[in-house]
């Protein structure tokens, strides 16, 4: 299981998320591209195009089922909450 952060400086609509995910996933060796599990959200409206471009299956978590998104829950808690994760990643930083 891997967690990869995406830099989305101009927004997070479905097309931007799709294109950034494709570019990011393409940096992984093929043997590490198993599947993508996503929380609920309209930013993955283009998931079929992502799946076709990367040859990866995309799964969605059921609503109100945090145990289905373990890496998300664990990552946020390990780094001290969502703000801590964003601060550590340097997202939004002016440096």
Secondary structure by P-SEA (a helix, b strand, c coil): cbbbbbbbcccccaaaaaaaaaaaaaacccccccbbbbcccccccaaaaaaaaccbbbbbbcccccccaaaaaaaaaaaccaaaaaaaacccccc
